[in-house]
Amino acid sequence: MSLQPPPPAAARDPVTPEGRMGPVTPEHRASGPPSQAQPLLRQEAKEEEEEEGEETGVQGAWGTGTAEQRRRGWGEAAEAAAAEEGQAEAEGAAASGSGSQAGGAGGGRGGWRRQPQCCPCAAPLPRSAAHCCHGGTKMAALAYNLGKREINHYFSVRSAKVLALVAVLLLAACHLASRRYRGNDSCEYLLSSGRFLGEKVWQPHSCMMHKYKISEAKNCLVDKHIAFIGDSRIRQLFYSFVKIINPQFKEEGNKHENIPFEDKIASVKVDFLWHPEVNGSMKQCIKVWTEDSVAKPHVIVAGAATWSIKIHNGSNEALSQYKMNITSIAPLLEKLAKTSDVYWVLQDPVYEDLLSENRKMITNEKIDAYNEAAVSILNSSTRNSKSNVKMFSVSKLIAQETIMESLDGLHLPESSRETSAMILMNVYCNKILKPVDGSCCQPQPPLTLIQKLAACFFTLSIIGYLIFYVIHRNAHRKNKPCTDLESGEEKKNIINNPASPLEILLQSFCKLGLIMAYFYMCDRANLFMKENKFYTHSSFFIPIIYILVLGVFYNENTKETKVLNREQTDEWKGWMQLVILIYHISGASTFLPVYMHIRVLVAAYLFQTGYGHFSYFWIKGDFGIHRVCQVLFRLNFLVVVLCIVMDRPYQFYYFVPLVTVWFMVIYVTLALWPQIIQKRANGNCFWHFGLLLKLGFLLLCICFLAYSQGAFEKIFSLWPLSKCFELKGNVYEWWFRWRLDRYVVFHGMLFAFIYLALQKRQVLSEGKGEPLFSNKISNFLLFISVVSFLTYSIWASSCKNKAECNELHPSVSVVQILAFILIRNIPGYARSVYSSFFAWFGKISLELFICQYHIWLAADTRGILVLIPGNSMLNIIVSTFIFVCVAHEISQITNDLAQIIIPKDNSSLLKRLACIAAFFCGLLILSSIQDKSRH
C-alpha cells in the first residue's frame, strides 16, 4: 500500500493535531489548552518569554503573549516572537539553573514539538487515519483528539471570559432590580432577617455584622444615653448590651425596678426602666421625653407583652386593651423617632413545654397575636410616609433556633441575648465607626478626589478606544477585498497591519477600566451582598482534597528534568495559591494548625523569590535598569491601580510590598561592588568566598533589623517611604509582616548558590528518570526529608499559642520547604512529571492573590462576596469562575502594558521613568490633600 507524502508545511493546519507531522503535546499548542483535560483553561496564545527567573516565587505568568501576537495568531507571529526573544536559546544555561527559566511558561516557545507517529500520514480524515493507524487504540486516540479539538473550539479562555462578562452584567442587573424593589436599606435586613452559621454565629441577610470590642463600643457611645423600657426580656437585652461596654457588670439587685449604668470615663449612660406592660405608666415615661426642655435618649429600645398575657390569663380583652394602649403610645414614639433612634422589640416565642404552671397561658399563638397588633399599629402611625419607629424582629428568628436551650422556657439563653445586643450595637455604631467588616447599616463611602480622577481617566480611555475602533473599522471596510471584473478573483487592497502601541494601550486601559468598575461594585458599592466567614473543618479540607485529586489527575511530562524546573515551580505556586485561597474563604485562620501550615506556604513563595532572582543575576549578570523596571512594574502595577480605585494604602496588599522590597534587597546585594557572577567565579574560587561574605553581611543586616524595631520603624517612617508602608498611621504591621519571614529569602538565595555550584561540578544526576544522587544517598535524603516534613507538621499541629509559634516560624519554616523540594526532586520519575492543572494557576498566582481581596472575598478579605444568595455552593462556583477569568485577563493586560511602558531602549525608558516619577509625585500631593480634608 502506497502512502501519500505529507502536505507542505504552509498547507498544514497550525491548530489541528492531525494536520501536523505528529501529535503535539497540549502545552506546546499555540491555541490549545495547557493540559489535555483542561479545555476551559485553554491558552489563547503563547506567553512571551521575558527574562528568566523573573517571576519565580513572585508571579506566575503575566499574560499569554502581547496583544499584537493575540490579534495575529501564533501561526503568523511565531517568527516575530522568535525575533523578540532571541535570547531564549542563549539562556539555556539559565534555564538549567533556575526554576523560573525559559521554556516553561505556557509551552510552545517558538516551535512545535513533534512526537513519533505510526506512519507519515498526516491527513485529518478518518479514512486516512484508518490507513495510518492500526488497531482500536489508535482510532480511540484519534477520536479523543478530534473530540478535544471540537470542545476546545467552543470552550476557550476567550469564550470563558465572554461568559463571565455576561454573568456579571446579568447579576448586576438582577441585584439592581432587587435593590429597587426591596429597598436599599441594609438596616432593615439586619433588624428583620438572618440565619445561624453553625451554633452561635449569626449571619444577617445580605450584609456583614461586626463584633464590637470594648474600646470600639465606648468610642461609639461616648456622650450617649441609651434607654431600655420594658419587661424582664428587655432587661436581659439591657444586661447583654451593657456587658459589651463593661464585661464585669453583674446582674444583681432587685430585678423589678429601674437599673442604671454609667461609665464616667467614656461618658456613656445606659438605663433600664421597668415597665412590664404597655399601659399609662409606660406612656407617661415616654411622654416626658417628648417635651422640648427634657434631654432625650439617643437610643430607645422598648417592648412588652408577656406580662399582659400572664396577668390577664391570655384573655381577648387584654389583647384589645393592648391595642388601645399601643395606639396611644405610637404618636409619641413617632415624635421621638425624629430625633432619636427608636426600636420596638417584638416578643420572642416561648418553649411551652418548659413553662411553669403560672406561665402556661403564655403561648406562641398569643405572642403572635400581640406582635401582629404592634406591627400593624406602629407601621400605620404615619399616614403618608414610612414609620420612623424600627421593628426589632430579628430576635424572634434567633429565639426560634435557641429557645430550646432556655432554662425556664421564657427567657432566652445568654448567647442569644448577646447576639441581639450585638445587632443593636451594629445598627447604631456602624454608621459612626464604619468598620470594614460591618457592612450592615453603613452607607456607601463617597468618592475621593483620586477616585474621581481615576474614573475620568478610565472613562476617557474607553471613549478613546471606541473612537479608535470605529475609525479602524471604517478604514477596514473601505479596504475590503474587491472583485476584479476581468478575472473574477478577489483582490486585497491592503494587508492587515499589526496593532499599534496606541491601540494596545487604549484597549488595555479600556478593559482595565471595566474590570476596575467590577472591583468597585463588588467591594465598595452596596450593589452585591456580603456575608461573614464561618470556619468548619469540612469547609477547608474537602475542597483541598478535591483540588488535590484534580491536580494529580491532570499531569504531563516536563520538558526538562532539572531541579525546580519551570513547570515544577509553576505547579508549586499553583497548588499553594489554591490552598491559600481556600484558607481565606473558609476562615481557617481561626484554626491554629492550619494557620501555621499556611505560613509555610507564604514563606515558600518568598523562598522562590530569593531562589529565582538570585539564579537570574548569578547566571546572566544582567543588572540593567530595564530588568529592574520590568520586575517592579509587573509586581506593582495592579496594586497601584487598586490603591487608587479602592482607596487603600499600598501596605494593605502586604505581599506585594514584601516581594518588592526583597527583590530590591537581592538586587542591591548582588549589584554592589564587587559584582560577582557565575562567569567570573568559574575562573577563580576566591569569588565564591566573596559572594558568601556578601550573603553573610546580608544576614547580619536582617538580624539587626529584626531585633531592632526602632531602627526598622525609623527607616520606613521617612517620607515618602512612610506613604507606602504605613497602615493605620504606623509601620508596625509592615515590621510584623517583614519579620515573620525574615530569613526565608536568604535561605532561597543560599539554596540557589549551593544548587548551581553542585550542578556546575556535575555532582547531580538530572537526567530523565534518574535519581538526583546515588541510590544510597537518595534513599537516605528521602528518608530524612520525609521525617523532617512530618516532624514540622506535628509541631505546627501541636501549637497552642500563635505568638510563640510565630516567633519560631522564621527559623524553622525552611525545614519543611527544603524537605518538600528534596521529596519532589530526588526521585527521577517525580521530576519528570508535573500537574498542568496546578501550573496553569501558578502562572497567574500573583493576580489571584491580589484580586481575591475584592472580587472573591469581600470587605477587604473579612467576608465573602455573595453574587447568588440562598445557594452557597452555586455562589462559590459562579464567583470563582468570574474571579479566575478576571485574574487571567489582568495578567494579560499587565504583560501588554509592560512591553509598552517599559521599553528596552534606555533613552526611551528614562523618559518613561521621568513621567512615572511625575505621576507618583502628583499622587502623593493629592493623597496629602485628601488626608487633610478627612481630618
N, C-alpha and C positions, 0 to 999 in steps of 0.2 A: 504494500500500500504506500503510495507516494504522499508526501506531506507538503503542503504549500508553505513557502517561506513566510516568515512574519512580515507584516506591513512595515513600511519605513517609519522611523521614529516620529516624524512630523504627523503621520496619519493616525498614530495611536491615541486613544482616549486617555488624557492625563489623569482622569479620576477613576475610570473603571479598572479594577484589578485585572480583569480578563483582557484588557486592551494593552497590557504591557508584557514584557518578556517573561515575567514571572510574578507570582503573588507578592504583594507588598505588605509588609507588616504595618499595622494601623498607625503606629507612631510616626511613620515616615510619609504619610499621605499629606499632600498639601491641603486637601479639603476634607480629609477623613477624620474619624473620631480619634481621640487619644488612646482609646483602648477598643478591643474588638467587641466588647459587650457594653459599650458606653455610647450609644448613638446620641443621647441627649447632650452629652458633653463634648460633641464633635468640635474640633478646632476648625475655624473657617480658614485660617491661613497659618503659614509657618511663623513662629515667633522670631523676631530679629535677634540675632546673637550679638549682644553687646559684649563689652569686655568681661572676661571670665572672672569668677569669684565675686562678682558684684552683688549678687543677690543671695548668696548663701547665708542662711540664718537671719536674713532680713526681710526678703520679699521673694515670692515665687517668680512669676514672670510678669513683666509689666507690659502685657499686651501680646497679641499674636500677629506681629508684623505691623508695618507702617500703614497709614490709611491708603497711600498710593498702591502698596502691594495688595491690600484687600480689594481695592477697586479693580485692579488689573487682573488679579488672579495669579496664582503661583505658577501656572503654566507659562505666563508671559513675563513674570517678574523674577524668575529664577536667576537669570543672568545678572539683572540689576542687583539682586540680593547678594550674589557672589561677589560682585564688584564692590559693594558697600562693606562687605565683611570679609575682605581678602585676607584678614589676619587669621581666619579660622584654622587653616592648616598649620600656619606658623606657630599657633598657640597650642599645638598638640602636647607639648611638654607641660604647659599649664593645666591642660585637661587631665593629664595623668597625675597631677599633683594636687588638684583641688577638687572638692566635691561640687563646686559650682562653675565648672569649666564648660567650654564649648561643646556642643554636640548633643545636649540632652534636653533642652528646654521644651521644645514642642515637637521634636522629631524632624526628620527631613534634612534640614541644614544644607540645602542646595543640591539634592540628588535623590534618586530612588534607590533603595537597597533591594536588590533582586534576590530571590531565593530560587533554588533549582526547581524545575517542574518536570513532569514525566515526559514531556515532549515539547518541541519548539512551537507547537501550535498556540497561537495567542488569540484566536478569534473568539468573541464572546458568545457565539451561538451555541446552543445546546448540542446541535449536531456535530459541530467541530469539536466540542468538548468531549463528546462521546468517542470520537475518533482518537482524541488525545489522551483522555484519562481512562484508565481501565479499572473496573470494579465499582461497587456501590459506595465505597469510601470516598473516591474521587468525585463521584456525582453528588454525594451529600455535601462535600466541601464546596463544590461549585454552587449548589443550591443555597448553601449558607451565605456565601459571598454575594450572590445575587440578591438574596433577601435582605442582607445587611445593607447593601448598596441602595436598595429601594427605601429602606427605613431612613437611612442617612440622608436621602434626597429630600425627605419631608421633615425630619426632625434633626435640625442642626442648631448650633448655638444661636445663629441669627434668628431662626424661627422661634426658638425658646424665648429670646428677648422680645420679639414681637408679641408673643403670647403673654409675657409678663407685663408689657405695656398695656395691652388690652385689659388684663386683670386689674391693673392699678386704676385705669380710667373707670371701669365698671364699679369697683369697690368704692372709689371716691364718690361717684355719683350716688351709690346706694347709701353711704354714710351721710352725705349731704342731705339727701331726701329724708332720711330718718331723723336727722337733727332738726330739720324744719318742721317735720310732722310731730315729733315727740317733744320738741323743745331742746334747747342747748344748755340747760342749767344742770350741771353735774351734781349740785347740792341736792336736787330732788332725788336723784338716783341714790346718793349717799344716805338720805333720810328714809328711803322707802323700799330699797331693793338690795339684794346681795345674796351671797351663799357662803357656806363654810368650805375652806380648803383644809381638809383634814379635820382635826377636832377643835382647835382653838383659833385658827386664823380666818378672820372674816374678810371676804372679798366683795366690796361694793360693785354694783353693776357699772361697767364701762370706765371706771376710774380707780386710782390708787389711793390708799389710806396710809398716812404717815403715822408712825408710832412716836409720840412725843416724849422727849426726855424731860426731866425736872427743870433743867435750865431753860429749855425751849418754852415750856409751859409758863414759867414765871416771866420770861421775856415777852411773851404774847399778852399775858393778862395783867401786865404792870398798870397800876392805877385803874383797874377794872373792878366792877361789882357784879357778881353773878348771884341770882336768887332762884332757889328751888322751892316750889309751892306744891303741896300735895300730901299723899298718904305714905304708908311705910315703903311702898315700892319706889316712890320718888326719893325717899330718904336713903334708900340703898344706892340709888344713882348718884345722890349728893356725896355720899361717902367715897364711892369709887372715883368721882371727879376730883375730890379734894386730895385723894391719895396720889394722883398724878402730879400734883404740886408738892405734896408732903407725904411721902410713903409711911412716915411714922405716926400719922394721925390715927387715933384709935376710936373705935366705935363703942362709946361708953356714955353713961349718964341716962337720964330719962328720955326714952325714945319718943314719947308722945308730947313733945314740946319743941320749941324752936331751938336750933343748933347753929351757933355762929362759928365761923372760921376766918382768921385773918393772918396774913403773912405781912408783917410790918416792913420787913426789909424790901420785899418785892412790891409792897403796897397793893396786895391782892386781897379782896374781901369776897367770901362766898358764904351765903346764908341759906339755911333750910328753915322754911316756915311751915309749921304743922297745921295743915288744913285738909283733913282726910275726906271731906265731902265738898262737892260743888254746891255751895249754899251762900247765904248772905255774908257769912264771915269771910269766905274767900273773896267775894265780890268787894267787900269793904277794903280788904288789903290791897287789891288791885286798883281800886278807885283812888286810893291815896296817891299812888304813883302817877296818875294821870294829871294831877294838879301841877301847875307850872312852877310853883315855889318849892316843890319837893324834888330831891335828886333821884333820878330814875336808875334802876339797874341797867347795865349794858346788855345783859342776857337774862331772860326769864324763862324758866323751864317749869311747866305746870302740868298737872294731870291728877285725876282721881275718879274712882267709880266703885271699887270693890267694897268700900265701907257702906256705900249707899245700898248695894245689893245685900250685904250681910245684915245691916241694921233693920232693913225693911223686909227681910226674908225673901228677897227676889220678887217683890210684888210689881205688877204693872203700873200701879200708882206711883211707885218710887221712880220708875223709868220716865213717866210723864213729868214728874217734878224735876228730874234731872235735866230734861229737855228745856223746861222753862228757865231753870237756873242758868244753864249754859247759854241760853239765848240772851239773857240779861247781861251776862259777862262778856259775850262776844264783841260788842262795840268797844268796850274798854280795852280788851286785848288788841283789837284792831288799831285803836288810837296809840297804844303803847308801841305797837309794831312799826310805827312810822319813825320812831327814834331809837328803838331798841330791837334786839333780836328776840322774838317770842316763839317758843316751841310748845306745842301741846302734845304730851306723851300719851299715845293710845295705850289701852290696857293690854297687858300680856296675857296669853292663855294660861290656864292652870292645869295641874295634873290631878284630876279629880280623885284618883284612887288614893292619893296621899293626903287629901284634905281632912282635917279634923272634923268632928261632928258639928261644931258650931260654925263651920265654913262650908258645909255641904251645899248650901244654897248658891254658892258662887260657882256657877257652871260656865263652860265656854260659850254656850248658847246665849246666856245673859250678857256675858262680856262682849260678844259680837254685836248685840243689840245696842249696848251703850256706846261702843265705838262708832257704829253707823250713825247714831244720833249726833255724836260730837263732830264727826267729819261733815255731815250734812249741814249742820248749823254754822260751824266755823267757816266753811268754804262759801257759804251763801251770805255771810255777814256784810259783804260789799256787793252792790248790785251790778255795777258796770265794769268792775275790774277784778283781778285775781286777789284773793285774800293774802295779806302780808303775814298772817299767822301760819307758821310752818307746822305741818303734821309730822311728828316724830313716830313713824310707824315701823321703822326698821327693827325696833326692839321686839315687836311681835314675831318677826321672822327668826330672830335669834332665839327667842324663847321656845318656839316650836321645835327647835333642834335640841335644846338643852334643859327644858323644864323637867324632864325625867330624872335629872340629877338633883333636883330640888330636895331640900330636907323636909319641907312641910307641904309641898305641892303648890304653894302660893308665891313664895319669894324665889327669885332666880339664883342659881349658883354664882359664885363670885366671878368666875371667868366671863360669864355672860354680861354681868354688870360692868366689868372692866371694858368689854368691847363697846357697850353702849356709851360709856363715858368717853372713850377714845373717839368715837364717832362725833360726839358733841364738840370735843376739842378740835377735831378736823374741820367741822362746819364753821367754827368761829375763827380759828387761827390760821388756816391755810391761806386765806386771802391777805393775812397780815405778814406772816413769815415767809410764805411762798416756798415751802420745802420742795426739793426736786422730786421726791417720791410721794408727794401729796397732791396729786392732780385734781382730786375732788374739790369743788368749790373754789378753784383757782382760775382766775381769768387768763385769757391768752396774753402773754407778755407783749408789750408794744415793741415795734421795730426800732432798733437803734439806728443811728446815723450811718454806721458802717454797713449794716444790713440793707438799708435803703439804697446806698450806693452800689452794693453788690447786686441787688435786684435790678437796678437800672442797667448795670453793665451786662448782665446775662440777657436782659430783655433786648438790648441793642444788638447783642451777638446773635440772638435768634432772628431778629428782624434782618440783620445784615446777611445772615446765611440764606434766609428765604429769598431776599433780593438777588443774591449771587446765584442761587439755584434757578430762579426764574429766568434770569439773563442767560445762564448757561444752557438751560433747556431750550429757550427760543433760538439760540445760536445753533444748537444741535438739530432743531427742526429744519432750519434753513439749509443746513448742510446734509440733509438726508440723502441717501443713495438715490440717484435719478436714473431713469431708463434711457439708454442710448437707442434712439429711434431707428438707426441703421442696423445695429446688431441685435437689438432686443435685450441686451445684457445690462445689468445694473452697474453703475459706477459710483465709487465712493469719492466724494469731493475732498473730504478731509479725514485724516486718520485721528482717532481719539487721542488727545494728549493726556499725559498723566496729570493727576490732581496737583494744583499749585499749592505752595505753602500757605497762602492766604486762605484758600478753600479749606484745607485741612484744619487750619487754625479756627476759622469760623465754625466749621462743622463740629469740632471738638468742644468749643465753648458753648455751642448751641445744645449739644447733648448733655454737657455737664450742667448747664442751667436747668434743664428739665429734671435731671437727676437730683440736683440740689433742692428743687421745688418739692420733690417727693420726700427728701430728708426733712424739710421743714414741716410738711404736712404731718409726717409721722410723729415727730418728737417736739414740735413747738406749737403748732396749731392744735386746736381741740377737735380736729376732724375725726381721727381714728381713736379707738378706745385703747386703754392701757389697764393692765392688771398686775397685781403683786405676784412675786415669785413664791413658790412653796416647794420645799425640798422633800422628796421621798427617795429612798434607795432605788426603787424601781424606775423613777423618772430619770435617774442618771445612768444606771448600769444597763438597763435594757437597750437604750439607743447605742451605748458603747458596744454591746455585743452585736447589734445589728450592723453598724458600720464596719466592725471588725470582720464579719462574715463577708460583706461586700468587698472589702479591701483584699481579703485573701482570695476571693473568687476571681476577681479581675486582676490577673497578673500576667506579666510578659517578660521576655528575656531582655536583659540590659544590653546596650550597645558596647559597653566596656565593663570590665570586671575589676576596676581599681577600687581601692578602699574609698568609701564615701564618694562614689561617682555621682554624676549629675542626677540621674534618675533616682538614685537612692536618697540623696538629700532632699529632692522634691517630695519623694514619698514620705520621708521623715517629717518634713514640715507639714505635709498634708494631714497625716493622721494626728499629729499633735494639735494642729489648728482645729480639727473637727472635735477632738476631745475637749479642748478649751471652750469651744462654742457650746457644747452640751453642758459643760460645767457651769457656764454663765447662765444659760437659760433655765437650768434646773435649780439654780440657787444652791449649788452644792458647797459653796464656801462655808456654810454653817457646819459642815461635817469635816472635822479636822484632818483625818487621814486622807481624804480626797484633796483637801486644800494643799497638803504637803506634797503630794504627788504632782499636782498642777504646778506648784512652784518649781519642780524639777523640769517640767516641760518648758516653762518660760526661760529657765536657765539654759536649757538645751538650745533654744533659739539664739541666745546670746553667745553660747559656745560656738555655734555655726558662724556667727558674725566674726568672732575672733579667728576662727579657722579659715574661713573663706577669704577675708580681706588680707590676712597675713600671707596666705598662699599666693594670692594675686601679686602683691607687692614684692614678695620674695622671689617669685619666678620671673615676673615680667619687668620689675623695676620701673614701672610707669607711675611716676609721682606728679604727672602733669595736672594742670588746673582743670582740663576737660574731664578727666576721670573723676576728680573730686566733685565737680559741679553736677555731673550726671548722677552720681550716687545720692548726693544731698537733695537734688531735685526729685528724684524718684521716691525717696523716702518721705519727703516732707510736703510734696505738692498737695495731696489730698487733705492732709491735716491742716495746712494753712487755709485752704478753701473752707473747710468745716469750721475752723476757728472764726472765720468771718461770717459765714452763713448762720451757724448755730450759736454764735455769741458765747464761745467757750475759750478759756485760756489754753495756750499751747501745752502746758503741763497736764491738762486734763486727759489728753491722749498719751499717757505716760510712756508707752512702749516706744513710740517714735522718737521722743527726746532721748530716751535711753540708748537706742541703737545709733542715733545720730552722734551723740557725744562719744560713744565708744568707737565709732568709725573714725572720728577726728583724733581720738587718742591713739588709735593704731597708726593712722597716717602720720601724725607728728612724731611718734616713737620711731618709725622706720625711715621717715624722710629727713629727720635732722642729721647733721653731720656726726659721724661718717655714715653715708648711705651704704648699708650692707645688703647686698642681694646675692642670690644663689650663684650667678655667673661669676661674681668677684670671689665669693667664698670658696668655690671649687678649686681655685688656683692656690689658695693658702688657708689652711685650717685655722690660722690665727683669727680670721674674720668670724668664724663660728663663735669663738670665745668673746669677741667684741659684741656680737649680737646678743649672747647670753648676758653680758654686762648691761646692755640696754634693757633687756627684759627684767633683769634684777632691779634696776633703778625704777622701772615702771611699777614693779611690785611694791617697792618701798613707798612710792608716792600714793599708791592705792591704800596701803595700810595706814599711812599718816592721815589721809582724808577720812578714812573710815572711823578712826578713833579720835578725830578732832572735828567734832560737829561745828564748832565755832568758826574754824578756818574754812570749812566747806561752805557754810552759810555766808561768810563774808565774800567769798569769791563769786557765788551765784546771786548775791544780793546787789551786785554792782549793776548800774544801768548801762546798757539796755538788757543785760542777761536776766535781770530781775523780771522784766516783762515776759520773758519766755518761761521761766522756771518757778515763778511764784504761783501758789494756789491758795486762795483764801487769805491773801496778804502776807504769806511767809513761804519759805522754801523747805519747810520741814518734810512735806510729802515727797519732794524731789530727793532729798537726802535719804529718806527711808527707802524709796524705790531703788536708788542707786546702790545703797549699802547692802540691800538684800541679796544682790547677785554680783557683788563687787569683784570676786575672784574668777568667775567663770569665763570671762572674755580672755583673761590672761591664760587660763587653762587651755582654751581653744587655740591661742597663738602658740603656746608651748607644744601642744599636741601636733599642730601642723609642722612645726620645726623638726620635731623628732621623726614624724612620719616621712617627711620629704627627705630627711637625711638617710633614713633606713632604705627608702626607695632608691635613692641615688647610688647607694652602695650595694644594691641588689640583694638585700637581706630578705626581702619579702617575695613570696611567690604569688603573683596576682593573675596568673593565667586562669582561663575558664575551667571551672570545676576543681581547681587546685586549692588545698588549704593554704592559709596565709603563711604558716610556718611548717616545720616538720610535724609529722603526726603526733609525736610525743608532746612537743611544745604546744601544739594547737590544742590537744585534748586537755593539757594542764591549764592553759589560759582560759579555755572554755569553762572548765570546772570552777576556777577562781572567779570568773565573770558571773556565772550563774549564782554562785554563793553570795557574792558581793551585791548583786542585784536584789536578791531575795532578802538579804540582811538589811539593806536600806529600806525596803518596803515594810519589813516587820517593824523596824524602828519608827518609820513615819506613821504606821498604823497604830503604834502604841503611844503616840504623842498625846499629852494631856493638857499642855499649856502652849498656846500659839506663840507667845512671846519667846519662850525658851527654845522652842523648835526653830523659830525664825533666826535666833541667834546662832544656832549651829548650822543652819542650812547653807550659808555661803561656803563653808569649808568642806561639807560632806556631799553636796549635790553632784560634784564631779564624779563621785564613785559610781553612781547609777548611770550617768551619761557615758563614761568610759566602758562600763560593763555592757551597756547596750551596743555600743559601737563594735566591741570585740565579738559579742554574740552574733551580731548582724553580718560581720565581715570575715571572721576566721574561716567558717566553712565555705568552700568554693561554690557549692550549689546555692547558698544563701546570697552570695554576692552576685550571682548570675541572673537573678530574677528580681523584679520589683513590682509593686502594685500600681498599675496605671490609674486606678481609681483614686488612691491617695495622692499620687503625683500630680494629677490634674488640679486638685485643690491646693497642693503645695505651691503651684505656680502663681496663685492669687492669694496666698496666705496673708500678706500684709493688708490687702484690701478687705479681706474677710474680717480680719481682726479689728480694723477701724470702722468699717461700715456697720458692724453689729451694734455699735453704741447707739445708733439712732433708728435703724430701719429693720432690725430684728428684735432687739431688746427695745426698751422704752424708758423714758425718764432718765436718760444718761446711764443706762445699764441697770437701773434699780428695779425695773419692772419688765413686763413682756408686752410687745405690740399685739393688739387684737384687731385683725382685719375681718375675721369671721366670728362673731360672738356666738356662744352657745355650742360650739363644737371645737374643743381644744385641739384635737388631732388634725382636723381639716385646716384649722387656722395655722398650725405649725407647718403643715405641708405647703400651703399657699405662700405664707410669709417667707419661708425658707427658699422656695423657688424664686420668688422675686428678689430676695436678698442676694442669692448667688449670681443671678443674671446681672444685677446692678454692679456687684463687685467685679465681675468679669469685664463689663463694659468700662468701668473706671480704670481698670488695668490697661485696657487698650488706649483709652484717652490719654493716660499718663505717658504711655510709650510714644504715642504720636507727638504730643507736645514736647517731650524731652528731645526729640530729634530736631524740632524747630527752634525751641527756646535756647537749647544748649548746643550750638553748632561746634564743629570740630576746628574751625578756623579761629585762631587765638584772638585776632583783632576784632572779629565779629563778636566773639564770646565776651571780650572785655566790655564792649559797648552794651551787650545784653545785661551783663552784671551791673553796670552803672545804672541801667534802667530799673533792674530789680532792687538795687540799693535805694534808689529814689522812691520806689513803691513802698518799701518797708519803712522808710522814714516818714512818708505820708501816713502810713498805717499807724505808726507809733504816735504821731501827733493827734490823729483822730481818736485813737484809743484814750489818750490823756484827756482830751476834751470830753469824751463820754464818761470817764471816771469822775471828773469834776462835776458834771451835770447830775450824776447819780447821787453823789454825796450831798 
